[in-house]
Amino acid sequence: MNPVRFAIDGINHDHINGQLAALRRAGGTCIGFHALEDDLAADFAARYPDIPRIAEAKRLYEDPEVEVIVSAAIPGDRAEIAIKAMHHGKDVMLDKPGMTSMDQLVAVKRAQAETGRIVSILYSEHFEVPATVKAGQLVEAGAIGDIVTIAGLGPHRIRKAQRPGWFFERERYGGILVDIGAHQFEQFLFFTGADNAEVLSASVGNRANPDKPGLQDVGDVHLRTPGGVTGYIRIDWFTPDGLPVWGDGRLFIVGTEGTIELRKYIDVAGRAGGDHLFLTDRQGMHHIDCSSVELPYGRQFLADIRDRTETAMPQARCFKAMEIALRAQQVAEASGIQMKRGEAA
């Protein structure tokens, strides 16, 4: 079986490294990358000297041997890349968020329906985190019974001085609930098994960065599925400098017969490393080290490319997670941007 050949268009976010690694682990072959920015291209080429830089993106789209276009371009540009790829007969893997507006989502869904191509968004806090994968296995096996409620926390380190200009432009990154919140909405749908969710409330704010008025540094959302499962999501850019990882990402899942807590990246003042899962059930309390759990997304995605299946992630869930994120962003912004007292929005 010949390896799936893919190409990269857009390397503006570091998540491109995870996207590339997922496909290479599964046996995919990267034939080239396109980047407009010389500084980003130089760093990428130094890290991956075997992947040639392609000056004209057109060559990647018109190459009949390229089956997949992979992109971690500026978020506001990803929808256009996906649409172009699909109309050239390519499947697509995007970094999150795949879209930054409802109009973009509608356009991407239309192109996907017209072409029959696969659009996948690598929600890395699920697909690239062994602890989340293990939690999915436990929930599917009935380890904690029926799901009652879920809470996801996604703090991030801002590294403001190192961020490019687009990072602070609302229309280009999409708002905090769309940008880093997209991870959480996908996980909520995945663990509940729901095909939709109602946004009960949502808020966003700029609490500590008045010099960057386009930035939203905190947001939260309250959700409910048609079946009555509730969820809470909180994301922010307030990881303290003293934490040795970019964020203390946590997930709490409450079931009728037990609970699961994930400490994805660090166990504060506890066990070394990341990927800690704590299961409490009728038999007691259990710590599970998930660091060696296989990450199946890349393997499943390439199988889907070959077999025209949806084993890595159903196409409907891929789009629905973005739809809910975009709806939550609209709800939050309709009620105004929360500022520190005494500051004007």
GUFI-198860 format. One record per residue: residue in three letters; x, y, z of N, C-alpha, C, O in turn. Coordinates in steps of 0.02 Angstrom, whole numbers, plus 50000, padded with zeros to 5 digits. Layout:
ALAXYZXYZXYZXYZ
...
! end
This chain:
MET500424994150000500005000050000500445006250000500875007050043
ASN500335010749952500735016749948500545021550004499965022050023
PRO501035025050032500875029850085500475035750058500545037750001
VAL500045038450101499665044350083500145050250080500545051250126
ARG500115054050026500545059850016500155066150034499585067150012
PHE500465070350074500125076550094500605082450088501215081550084
ALA500315088350086500705094550081500435099550131499855099150151
ILE500855104350150500675109250201500625116150169501065118250132
ASP500075119650183499985126550162499815130750223499245130950245
GLY500315134050251500195138350309500485135250373500275129850393
ILE500965138750404501305136150464501315141450519501795141850557
ASN500795145450523500785151050570500695149150642500855153050687
HIS500445143250656500365140950725500795134850737500875130650693
ASP501075134450797501515128750814501155122050810501475116850809
HIS500495122150809500125115850804500295112050740500145106050735
ILE500595115450691500785111950630501265106150646501265101150610
ASN501655106850699502115101450717501745095250739501935089650723
GLY501205096250777500795090550798500425087450740500355081350736
GLN500185091550694499835088950635500315084750593500145079150571
LEU500905087350582501405083750543501605077250577501655072050545
ALA501705077550643501905071550680501375066250677501525060350670
ALA500735068150683500195063250683500175059450617500075053350617
LEU500275062950561500245059650496500875055650483500835050250453
ARG501445058050505502055054250494502075047950537502315042750514
ARG501835048350598501795042250640501395036850606501535030850613
ALA500885038950569500435034150535500685032050467500355028250433
GLY501265034550445501555032450382501445037150324501625035550267
GLY501155043150336501055047950283501705051150262502185051350300
THR501725053550200502325056750172502175063950155501715065350117
CYS502565068550182502485075650167502945077450109503545076350112
ILE502655080050055503045081349995503265088649989503665090349945
GLY503025093050034503235099950030502805104450073502255102650094
PHE503065110550086502665115350123502705122150090503205123850058
HIS502175126050098502145132950073502035137550132501605136250175
ALA502415142950135502335147950187502515154750158503015155350122
LEU502115159750172502245166450147502805169850186503155174150159
GLU502875167950250503335171450295504025168150293504095162250309
ASP504535171950274505205169150268505495166950335505845161950339
ASP505335170650388505615168750453505315162150477505675157850502
LEU504655161350470504345155050489504595149250446504715143750471
ALA504675150650381504905145450335505615143250353505775137350349
ALA506045148050372506735146250389506755141750450507135136950452
ASP506365143350500506345139250561506065132350546506325127350570
PHE505545132050505505235125650488505715121350448505785115350461
ALA506055124350399506525120650358507115118050398507365112550385
ALA507325121950448507875119650491507665113650533508065109150546
ARG507035113650553506785108150594506635101950552506725096250574
TYR506415103050489506235097550445506605098350379506295100150329
PRO507255097150378507645098250317507455093750258507635095150201
ASP507085088450272506875083850219506245086150183506055083150133
ILE505925091550208505305093850177505455100250138505625105350169
PRO505405100150072505585106150033505065111650038504465110350043
ARG505305117850037504855123550033504645124649961505065124849916
ILE503995125349950503725126349883503515133649877503085136049915
ALA503815137149830503705144449825502985146149807502705150949833
GLU502685142349763502005143749739501525138449766501605132549750
ALA501045140549806500555135749834500175132049778499965126349787
LYS500095135349722499745132449665500015125549647499645121149628
ARG500665124749653500975118249636500715112649680500625107049657
LEU500605114149744500355109049790499645106949773499465101049775
TYR499235111949757498525110549743498445106949676497975103049667
GLU498895108249629498825105249562499215098749554499175095549502
ASP499595096849605499965090549602499475084749612499175084149666
PRO499385080449562498895075049568499075069749620498655065849641
GLU499715069549640499925064649690499785066849761499815062749807
VAL499645073249772499495075849839498765074249854498315076449819
GLU498655070449908497975068449926497675072849980497065073449985
VAL498105075950021497865079750079498245086350084498855086550075
ILE497875091650097498175098150114498105099050189497555098550216
VAL498655100550223498675101650295498825109050307499265111850274
SER498465112150353498575119250364498525121250437498075119150473
ALA499015125450458498975129050521499105136450506499495139750541
ALA498785138850453498845145850434498515150250486498235147750535
ILE498535156850476498175161450520497445159150520497155157850467
PRO497125158650579496455155750583495955158550533495565154850504
GLY495955165150522495485168050476495585166050404495145167250363
ASP496155162950388496305160850319496185153450306496215151250249
ARG496025149750358496005142450350495415140050309495465135250271
ALA494845143350315494255141250277494385141750202494215137250164
GLU494685147250181494835148150110495305142650084495215140050029
ILE495805140950124496265135650105495895129050098496005125350050
ALA495445127550146495065121250143494635120950081494605115750047
ILE494295126350065493855126450007494255125449943494055121549899
LYS494825129049937495235128249878495485121049871495485118249816
ALA495695118149927495945111249925495405106449901495535102149859
MET494805107049929494265102549910494095103149837493965098049804
HIS494085109149811493915110149740494485107849694494395107349633
HIS495065106449723495615103349685495645095749697496125092549678
GLY495125093049729495095085849740495495083249798495645077349802
LYS495675087749846496075085649903495635085249966495155089049974
ASP495815080650010495545080750078495935085750119496465088050098
VAL495685087350178495955092950216496025091250290495585088150320
MET496595093250319496675093250392496875100250414497385102950393
LEU496445103350456496575110050481496755109850555496535105450592
ASP497145114850575497215116250646496565119450669496175121950629
LYS496445119250735495865122850761496035130250769496625131650782
PRO495575134950764494895133950739494905133350662495295136750629
GLY494485129250636494465128550564494145134450529494275135850471
MET493705138050565493355143750538493295149050592493295147450652
THR493245155350572493185160750622492535164650615492435169550650
SER492085162450571491425165650564490925160650540491105155450510
MET490295162050552489755157650527489755157350451489625152150423
ASP489895162950419489915162950345490455158150320490345154550271
GLN491025158050353491555153450333491335146150344491455141950301
LEU491005144850400490775138050413490275135850360490325130250335
VAL489805140150343489315138450291489675136950224489495132150190
ALA490165141050207490515140150144490915133650143490925130150092
VAL491235131950198491625125750201491165119750198491305114850163
LYS490605119950235490135114450233489845113450163489735107850140
ARG489715119050129489445118550060489955115250014489775110849974
ALA490585117350019491105114349977491195106949992491305102949947
GLN491165105250056491235098150075490665093950047490775088450022
ALA490055096550050489475092950023489525092249947489345087049919
GLU489765097449915489815097349841490355092649817490275089349766
THR490915092249853491485088449829491535081449859491845077049829
GLY491235080449917491295073949950491975072849983492135067250002
ARG492375078149988493025077450019492965077350096492445079150123
ILE493495075350130493505075150203493815081650229494345083750206
VAL493475084750277493755090450313493835088350386493335086950420
SER494435088050410494565086150479494935091750514495385094750486
ILE494735093150575495075098150616495415094350673495095090750711
LEU496065095250678496435091650731496355095450796496755099850813
TYR495835093650833495725096550900496225093150947496085087850975
SER496805096350954497375092850984497285091251058497585086451083
GLU496875095151095496785093651166496385087151176496325084651232
HIS496115084551123495805077851123496265072851089496495068151120
PHE496405073951025496725068850984497475068150996497765063050979
GLU497785073251025498505072951038498665072151113499235073251133
VAL498165070451153498265069651225498075062551245497485060851245
PRO498555058351263498395051451281497885050751337497475046151336
ALA497895055251385497415054751441496695055651416496245052351440
THR496595060151368495925061151341495705055051301495125052951305
VAL496165052151263496005046051226495805040451274495315036851263
LYS496185039651329496035034451378495355035751411494975031051422
ALA495215042051427494565043651457493995041651410493485039151433
GLY494095042751345493585040751297493465033251298492905030851293
GLN494015029451305493945022151308493565019951370493145015451367
LEU493715023151427493375021451489492635023151487492205019251508
VAL492475029051461491775031051456491385026351410490825024351425
GLU491695024651354491365020151306491245013251338490745009951323
ALA491705011151381491635004651414491145004851472491014999651503
GLY490875010651488490385011151542490685011751611490345010251660
ALA491325013751616491665013851680491345018551731491395017351791
ILE491025023851708490715028551756489955029351743489655034151765
GLY489665024551706488945024851694488765030051642489165031651598
ASP488155032651647487925037751601488215044551621488275046051680
ILE488385048651571488675055151584488145059951610487595060451582
VAL488315063551663487865068351694488075075551678487665079651658
THR488725076951688488975083651675489725083451662490065078751683
ILE489965088451626490665088851607490905096051618490545100751604
ALA491515096751644491825103351650492525103051620492925098651639
GLY492665107551575493325107851544493655114451556493355119751547
LEU494285114251578494675120351592495275120551546495665115851543
GLY495355126151511495895126651462496305132951470496275137351426
PRO496685133751524497125139551531497725139051484497975133651471
HIS497945144851459498525145151414499005150651436498795155451470
ARG499635149951419500125155251432500135160151373500175157951315
ILE500095166551387500005171451333500645172951295500615173851234
ARG501225173351328501855174951294501765180951247501945180651188
LYS501485186251273501245191851232501785194751188501655196351130
ALA502385195551214502925198751175503135194451115503435197051068
GLN502985187951117503195183551063502655182351011502775179050961
ARG502065185051022501505183650977501505188350916501685194250922
PRO501315185650858501265189950798500665194650803500225193650846
GLY500635199550760500105204550763499415201650756498945204050789
TRP499325196550713498655193950701498355190750764497745190250770
PHE498775188750810498545185550872498085190150912497665187750950
PHE498165196650903497775201550941497215204750899496895209550922
GLU497095202150840496575204850796495975200250796496005194650771
ARG495425202550826494835198350836494605194850773494445188950775
GLU494585198350716494325195250655494795189950627494575185650588
ARG495415190050646495895185250619495955179050662496065173550636
TYR495885179750729495925173650770495245171050791495185165250812
GLY494715175150785494045172650793493715173650860493135172050868
GLY494085176250910493815176750977494025170751018494145165350991
ILE494075171551083494365166351126493955159951127494235154451131
LEU493285160551124492865154551127492925150451062492845144351063
VAL493055153851007493165150450943493875147650940493975141950919
ASP494355151750959495055149850952495225144050997495235138250975
ILE495375145351060495575139851104494965136151133495035130651160
GLY494375139151128493785135651153493565129951109493215125351133
ALA493755129951045493525124750999493705117751024493315113051016
HIS494295117151055494495110751085493945108051132493745102251128
GLN493725112451174493265110451227492585108451201492275103751226
PHE492345111951150491685110251122491695103451089491215099551094
GLU492245101851055492295095251024492305089851077491985084651069
GLN492675090851131492695085851184492015084951217491825079451235
PHE491645090451225490975089951255490525085551212490175081151238
LEU490535086551147490135082351102490375075151103489975070451104
PHE491035074251103491315067451102491105063451164490865057851157
PHE491205066251223491075062551284490325061651297490125056551326
THR489915066351277489195065651288488865061451234488315058751244
GLY489185060951176488875057451120488315061351088487935058651048
ALA488255067751105487705071851079487875074351009488465074950990
ASP487365075850971487465078650904487355086250902487405089350849
ASN487205089150960487105096350964487125098451038487115094251082
ALA487165104951050487135107551118486885114651116487035118551070
GLU486495116451166486235123151173486715127351215486955124951267
VAL486845133451194487255138051232486795141651282486405146051262
LEU486835139851345486405142851396486655149851416486255154351428
SER487315150651419487605157251434488325157151411488635151851404
ALA488595163151398489285163651376489535170651390489155175451387
SER490175171251407490465177851417491195177751395491525172551396
VAL491445183551376492155184451360492385191051391491975195451405
GLY493025191651401493275197851430493995199151412494365194751389
ASN494205205251424494895207251421495045210351489494925216351500
ARG495295206251534495355208251604496045211151623496115214451674
ALA496545209851581497215211851602497655214351545498255215151554
ASN497365215451486497765217451429497455223351391497285222751332
PRO497365228951425497055234751393497455237551335497185241051292
ASP498105235951332498525238251276498385234351213498605236351159
LYS498015228851218497825224751160497065224151159496795218851178
PRO496715229351137495985229251141495635223851100495065222151113
GLY495975221051050495675215751011495735208951044495415204151021
LEU496135208451097496235202051131495665200651180495445205151215
GLN495445194551183495005192151237495425187151277495645182051251
ASP495525188751341495975184551381495625179651427495945175851463
VAL494945179751429494575175051469493885174051438493595178551408
GLY493615168051446492945166551422492665160451457493035156151478
ASP491995160151462491685154051489491005153051456490695157651429
VAL490775146851459490165144751426489815139451468490135135251499
HIS489145139851470488725134651501488315131451446487975134951408
LEU488345124751441488025121051387487535115951413487555113951471
ARG487075113751367486635108251383486465104451319486295107551268
THR486515097851321486335093751264485575092751262485235093951312
PRO485305090551204484585089051201484375083751252483795083551273
GLY484855079551273484705074451323484775076651394484665072751440
GLY484965082951405484995085751473485665085551506485725087551564
VAL486185083251472486855083351501487115090551498487065093851446
THR487375092951553487625099851556488385100051554488725095151569
GLY488635105851535489355106651532489565113751547489185118451536
TYR490165114351572490455120951585491155121151556491545116451564
ILE491315126551521491965127451490492255134051513491915139151512
ARG492885133951535493235140151551493915140051520494305135351529
ILE494065145351482494715145951450495005152851464494635157651475
ASP495665153351463495965159851478496695159851456496975154751437
TRP496995165851460497695166851445498075168851509498505173351507
PHE497925165551564498215167451629498635162151662498685162051723
THR498945157651624499405152951654499975156751688500315160751655
PRO500095155651752500635159251788501325157451760501435151851737
ASP501775162251762502455161051737502805155351775503245152151748
GLY502595154151837502925149051877502745141951857503075137251879
LEU502235141051816502045134251795502515132051739502615135851691
PRO502795126051743503295123951693503005121451627503385119751582
VAL502355121351620502035119651557501575125351537501455129951576
TRP501315125151474500935130951448500245131651480499945137051476
GLY499995126451513499345127051545499165120751583499345115251564
ASP498805121651638498575116051679497885113951653497375114951686
GLY497885110851593497265108651563496945103051603497275098051619
ARG496305103851618495965098951660495275097451630494965101751599
LEU495045091351641494375089351619494065085151674494375080551701
PHE493445086751692493065083251743492445080151711492045083751680
ILE492355073751718491775070251690491415066751747491705062451781
VAL490785068451757490385065451810489875060651779489485062651735
GLY489885054451801489405049551777488965047151834489075048851892
THR488475043051817488015040551867488345035451913488075033851966
GLU488935032751893489255027651934489995029151949490355024951975
GLY490205035251934490905036851948491095043451917490705046751883
THR491725045351929491985051551901492675050551872493045045951892
ILE492845054751824493515054851794493775061951797493415066651781
GLU494395062751819494735069251814495375068251775495755063651788
LEU495505072651727496125072651690496545078551710496305084251712
ARG497185077251725497685082551729498135081351668498585077251670
LYS497995084851615498275083151550499025084451544499385080451514
TYR499255089951572499935092051558500385092351619500995092351614
ILE500075092751678500465092951740500005091251798499415092951797
ASP500285087951849499935086851912500255091551962500785089951990
VAL499945097151974500235102452015500455099652083500045096852120
ALA501095100552099501385098352163501255090852176501215088752234
GLY501185087052123501055079852130501515075652089502125076652090
ARG501235070852052501635066152013501985069751954501735074751929
ALA502545066951934502925069951879502575068751813502175064151806
GLY502735073051764502485072051696501755074051687501455077051732
GLY501485072251629500795073851614500385067551602500605062051619
ASP499785068451574499335062851557499145058651618499195052551617
HIS498915062151670498665058751729497895058251725497555063051710
LEU497645052251739496925051151742496755048351810497055043551834
PHE496255051451842496025049151908495305046751900494855050651884
LEU495205040351913494545037251908494305035451978494665032152016
THR493715037651995493395035752058492755032152042492315034852008
ASP492695025952066492095022052052491885018252115492105019952170
ARG491455013352108491195009752166491735005652202491655003952261
GLN492275004152167492815000252197493335004552233493715001952274
GLY493345011052219493835015252252494115020652206493785022852159
MET494725022752222495055028152185495665025252148496035021252176
HIS495745027252086496275024352044496635029852005496315034251977
HIS497295029452005497695033851962497945029751903498225024351913
ILE497855032351843498065028851782498565033351745498395038951726
ASP499165030851735499665034351695499525032851622499585027151600
CYS499325038051585499115037051515499655038751465499525038951405
SER500255039951488500785042451443500955037751387501205039951335
SER500815031351395500985026551341500385024551299500435020151257
VAL499805027751310499215026151271499315028451199499545033951187
GLU499125024151151499205025851080498735031551061498175032051086
LEU498985035951017498575041250988498345038950919498745038850872
PRO497715037050912497495033750849497295038550794497175036350737
TYR497245045050808496945049650759497285049350691496955048650640
GLY497955049950689498305050150625498195043850585498045044050525
ARG498255038150619498135031750585497425031250558497315029050502
GLN496945033350598496245033050576496095038050520495725036450474
PHE496395043950524496285048950472496545046450405496195047150354
LEU497135043550404497405041050340496995035150315496925034350254
ALA496735031050359496285025650338495655028550308495395025850259
ASP495405033950337494805037250309494945039950239494505039850196
ILE495555042550228495735045150162495705039450111495445040350056
ARG495975033750130495985028050084495295024950074495105023250018
ASP494925024050129494305020150128493675024350122493125021550114
ARG493735031050126493165035750125492685034250182492085033750173
THR492975033550241492595032150302492655038050350492945043250332
GLU492385037450411492405042850460492595040050529492235041250578
THR493155036550532493345033350595493735038050640493685037350701
ALA494115042850613494495047450656494025052150692494125053550752
MET493525054650657493035059150685492465059850635492605061150576
PRO491845059050656491295060150609491305067250581491425072050617
GLN491175067750516491175074450485490685079050519490825085050527
ALA490115076450539489615080650572489865083550637489735089350652
ARG490235079550676490495082150740491035087350729491085092250766
CYS491445086250679491965091050662491665098050651491905102950678
PHE491125098250611490805104650597490385107150655490375113150669
LYS490045102650690489605104750745489995108050801489765112850831
ALA490585105450816490985108550869491145115850852491115120250895
MET491305117050788491445123950767490815128150768490835134050786
GLU490245125250749489615128950750489445131250821489255137050831
ILE489515126850869489345128650938489835133850964489635138550999
ALA490485133150947490975138150967490805145050939490855150050974
LEU490605145150876490425151550844489795154450875489735160550884
ARG489315150050891488695152450924488855155250993488595160551011
ALA489275151751030489455154151097489805160851093489685165251134
GLN490245161651043490595167951035490095173651021490165179151048
GLN489595172250980489085177250965488695179151027488575185051040
VAL488495174151066488115175451128488535179651175488285184551204
ALA489165177851183489595181551230489695188751208489645193351249
GLU489835189851145489975196651122489355200951120489395207051125
ALA488775197751112488145201651113488025204851181487695209951186
SER488305201851233488215204551301488795209151321488805211851377
GLY489285210051276489825214651289490465211351314490445205851342
ILE491025214751305491675212251327491785214551398491775220551412
GLN491895209851444492025211551513492725214651521493225211751498
MET492755220451552493385223851564493505224551639493045223451679
LYS494105226551657494225228251727493815234451744493685238651701
ARG493615234851806493205240451828493555247051813494145247951827
GLY493175251651783493445258151767493705258751696493885264151674
GLU493735253051659493965253051590493375252651544492885249251559
ALA493405256051488492875255851437492995250251388493575248851370
ALA492455247051367492525241651317492675244651248492745240951199
! end
